[in-house]
Each structure stands twice: as structure tokens, then as C-alpha cells.
Amino acid sequence: MYSPAEIANNYIDIGENKSKNPVYRALILAVFAGAFIALAAVGATVIGVTVESKSIAKLLQGLVFPTGLAMVVIAGSELFTGNNLMIIPVLEKRITLSAMLKSWVIFYVGNFIGSVLIALLVVYGNVFGMIGGLAESAVKTAEAKVSMSFGSAVLKGILCNFLVCIAVWMTLGAKTAGGKIAALYLPIMLFILCGYEHSVANMYYLTAAIFAQGKYEIASGTVYWGSIFAKNLLPVTIGNIIGGAGLVGLGYWAAYLKKSGVKRGAASRKKESNLKKATEIHVR
């Protein structure tokens, strides 16, 4: 496996390459990521309805939901929250702030499109109708999400993406598909168990609830297009950026990269790796 310092160096090139992707490619990959996370959310919702014990249901949801990030990482796609780590190549002056923000917007829009597509397929494909109470549960979940205070949503968003970006960071340390899945599993499980807020997952939960209201004639005075953006996605997204870019990205940059002003990349990493191999034993 790669050491944390090697992960930090590796990510400079990774983030730079992400910023250079053509818009169409970045958007397609972001749509995939939104769909992957939404599909995991569907599974979590089904468990919440079909398992009678709330505590066991929560545990099983935590076991199922990491499937979403596993698909993102292994299948190849672009998740807005994980890509908050792109702050690292910005701080290393390898990409501009505007290039990072442009990528974030593309990823966010693509994730939203993917999430909405899955919500439409699930609701109008009558998946909710196959299991009693599933549509009502979707609306109830969305009502709880838009009922949080702005500050609470921000703080839960910080906690969530701290764990998501730690999970992504850990996958970058693994060299095999199995190792990457094992690395991401526990942090994602933890954020589900604790009830933190993930903007991309919420894109599915909230839009599915809107569609379910119309399809299954469920009345809700709090879940509508304006409320899902203003009362949940906005504060949660702010929190996700703080947790991912501000805590994990900035934190690891300061820990492993800030001490040198030299631009790092593949060549410098190879030189550093050779030097380390000659002087110390690495845990692999």
C-alpha cells in the first residue's frame, strides 16, 4: 500500500488530470457517480422499510450503502464530494482555483442528473409500489431532511464529507480493487450509522420524495423544489465542502506538502520513493 505522504503526492497528478478532462467526459462520469450513489440509497431505503427493528435496519443500511462509493471508485466516475480533495493541486499551484470550481460545478450538475434519473426510474418504474410503505418512507425521510436548521445541516454535512474524503483517501492507498473496497467500507458505514448529510445522496432522497408525492398522491407541505435546495442541498453542500476540502484536503496538504515549495508530480515522487526505499522499511 501507499503511505499517506505518497497518497498526498499522488493526488497532485490525479487532481490535475481531473481538471483537464473535457466537459462532456467529466459530465458523463459525474452522471454515473450520481446514479451509483442513488442506487445505494434505494437499497438503504428498502432496508429501512422491510426490517422491523430500527437498530438492526440502521446497521444493515450502513452495510449496504458503501456499495455506492465502491461503484464510484472501481467502475470509474466523478463524485462531487470526493473531488473536494482537488483543493490539494490548487494549493500546490498545479491547477487554478477557477479550474477546480469549474470541475466542481460539472461534477455537481452531473451527480444531480444521475440522481434524478434513478429517482425517476424508481418511482415511475413502480419500485416503490412493490413494497408497502416505501413511498411514504421516502417522503418522510425527505421531510426530516428539509426540517433541519441551516446550521445543523451544515454541521452534519461537514461530518459526512470528512468521512467520505477520508474513505477516498484510504482507497488511494490501496493497490487492488479488493483493498480499495475494504478501505472505503468502514468510514462510509460510519457516516450512515451516525445520520450525517451527504449532498449527492440527498439529491436522490429529496427528488424521489417529490416524484413519489405525485405518483402515489402523498401530501407533504414541506417537500418541494424550493425547499430541497434552500433548506437542505445548499447548507449540506456548504458543509460537505468544508469537511472535504477544508478539513481533509487542506489538512493533509499542510501535513505532507506545505513544507516544500517544489512542484511535485510523477518524477519527483519516483525520486522520493527511491530514496525512501534505500533508507527505511515501508509497511506494505
N, C-alpha and C positions, 0 to 999 in steps of 0.2 A: 504494500500500500504506500501511497504518498504521504509524506509528513505534512503537517499544517503549513509550514513555510513553503514547501513545494506546491501545495494547493494554491496558496496566495500568488505565487509566481506564475503558475499555470493559468490562473484565471485572467491574468492581464491579456494574454493572447486570446483566450476564449471570449471575453467580453468585447475585445476589439473586433474579432471576426463576426460576432453577432451584430454589431453596429454597421458592418459593411454588407450585410445581406440585402439583396434587392427587396423593395417594399412588398412585391407580390409574394415572394418566398417567405418573408417574415410573417406576413398576414396569414398565409395558409397554415404555417406551423403553429401560429397562435390560435387559429380556429381549432386545430387538432387538440391543443392543450386544454382549451375551454371545454371541449367535448369530453375529454378524458376525465377531468375533474367533475363534470356534471354527471357522468355515468357512475362514478364512485358515490356521488351524493344521492343518486337514485337508490343505489343499493343500501346506503345508510338509512334512507327514509323507509324502505321496505322493512328493514330490521326493526326500526322503531315502532312500526305498527303491528308486526307479526309476533314479536317476542313480548310476552306478558310482563315479565319482570323488568322494571325500568333500569335497574342497576346492571342486569345481565345484557339488556338491549344496548345500553351505553357502551359496555365493554365490547360487544360484538361490532358495534358501529366503528369503534376505534380500530378493530382488527380488519375491517373491510375497507375503510376509507383510504388507507395508504396505497391501495391499488391505483388510485388516480395519479398520484405522483410517480408511482412505478412506471405507468404507461408513458407519462411525460418524459421521464428520464431515459427509459430503454427504447421506446419507439421513436423518440426524437420529435420534440415540439418546443414551443416557446411560451413559457408561463410568466405572466407579468410579475407575480410576486417573487419567484425565484430569481428573475432577472433584475431585481433591485440590487443585486450584487455588482451590477455594471458600474456602480459608483467607484469600484476599485480601479479600473483602467482610466476613469476620469481623473481620479486623484493622482494617478501615475502619469497624467498628461499624454496618454496614448489615444484617447478619444476626447472629443469636446463635450461639454455639458449639453449643448443643443443636440448632438448626435445621440446621446443617451436618452434625452427626453423624447426625441422623435421615435426611438425604438420602443420606449415605454408606452407611448400613445398607440403605436401599431399593435404591440402585444396586448394592450388592454382592450382595444376595439376588437381584435381577433378573438380574444378569450370570451368577450361578451357575445359575439356572433356564435361561437361554438356552443356556449352555454344555452343560448336562446334556442338554437336548433334542436338540442337534446330535449329541452323543456317542451317544445312544440311536438316533437315526435312522441314523447312520453305521454303527454296529456291527450293529444288528438289521436294517438295510436291506442288509446283506451287502456294503457298500462295501469293508470290509477283506478280504473273501473274494475280491474280484475281482482283487486284486493280491497275488501271493505274497510273504509276509514282512511284510505291512503290520500285521497284528495283533501279531505278535511284536515288531516295531519299536516299536509303541505301548506295549507292556508294558515293553520295555527302556528306553524314554525315561522312563517313569514311575518305574521302579526307580532310575534315576540321580537323579531329582529328589528322591525321598524319602531317598536315601542321603547327601545333603549334610549337613554340620554346620549347626546352627542359625545360627551366626554367618555362615557362608558364604552361606546362603540370604538372610539379612538384607542383607548387603552387595551381593549380586547384585540383590536387589530394589531397593535404593537406586539403583544404577547404571541399572537398567532404567527406573524411573519418572522419573528425572531426564531421560532422553532422551524418554520418551513425553510428559511435560508440556512439554518444550521443543518437541516436534513440534506439540502442540496450540497452544502459544503462537504458534508461527510461522504456523499456519493462521489464527489470528485477525488476523494482519497482512495476509492476502490478501483481495481483494475478489471474486475469481472462483472457481468450482469448480476450474478447472484450476490456478489459483495455490495453492489450499489443498492439493490433492493433491501438487503439486510440493514444497510447503513441508514436508509431513509425511514425505515419502518417505525421505530420507536418514537422519534420526535413527532411524526405525523399522528401516530396513535395518541400521544400525549396531548396534542392540541385539541383533538376531538373529545377526549375524555374530560378536558377542562372547559370545554364550551367556548373556546376563543373564536374570533371572527376572521374569516378568510374572504376577501373581496370576490375572488373568482368563483368560489363555491357558492357565495351568496347571489352571484349573477344567475345561477340556476335556481336556487331555492326561491328567490323572490319572483322571477319571471314565471316559473312553474305555478306559483300560487296565483298569479294574475290570470294565467290561462285557465287554471282549474276553476276559478270563480265563474268564468263564463261557460265553460264546458259542463260543469256539474251544478251550476246555479247555487253557488255558495256565497252568501252575502258577507262582505267584510268592508267596514268603513275606514280601515286604516291602510290596507294594502292596495296601492295604485301606483302608476308610473312615477308620479311626482314624489311620493313618499319613499319608494325604494331607493331613489337616487339621493334625495336630500337627507333622509333620516337614517340611511344605512350605508349605501355604497360610498358616499362622499367621506363620512368620518372613518369608516373602516379602511378605505383606500389610503387615507392620510396616515392612519395608524400602521398599516402594512408597510408603507414607505419608511416611516420612522424606525420600525422594528427591523426591516430588512436592510435598507441602505444605511440608516443612521447608526444602528447598533452592531449588526453583524458585519456589513461591508466596511464601514468606517473603522470599526473596532479591529478587525483583522488586518486591515491596511496599516493602521497605526502600530500594531504589534509586530508585523513581519516585513513591511515595505517602507515605512516612513523614514527609517534611519538612513537610507541611501537615496540620493537624488539621481542615480544612474537609471536609465530606462531599462527595464527588464523585458525579456522575451525568451524565445526558444533557445537562442545561442547562449545567453547569459545563464539560463537555467542549467544547460548542459555543462557549462564550465563549473558552476557552483556544485552541481551534483557529483561531478568527477572529483572535485576537491573534498567533498564530504565523504565520499566512499573511501578515500585514501586516509582519512583521519579519524573516522568514527564508524561505529556499527549502527545501522538503521534497523528499526523494528519493521519487518515486512509482513 
